[in-house]
């Protein structure tokens, strides 16, 4: 990696390196946040399913 950085600095493409690092970081953050959102949606769906099963259980007790 040191060779790559040295080559980029020598050619004057430091702005391109900074842009690449920023874009990589932003993309990684997006992937992480989407993964966390999907996990949160799954937990919420499990919670709603448990509430529905409790409602069915309590309804059977009333009949």
FENDA-V181666 format. One line per field, one symbol per residue. ss: DSSP state (a for helix, b for strand, c for the rest). psi: psi as a letter, one per 30 degrees, with the letter a starting at -180 (. if undefined). A space follows every 50 residues. Layout:
# FENDA-V181666
ss: ???
psi: ???
This chain:
# FENDA-V181666
ss: caaaaaaaaaaccaaaaaaaaaaaaaaaaaaaaaaaaaaaaaaaaaaaaa aaaaaaaaaaaac
psi: eeeeeeeeeefgheeeeeeeeeeeeeeeeeeeeeeeeeeeeeeeeeeeee eeeeeeeeeeff.
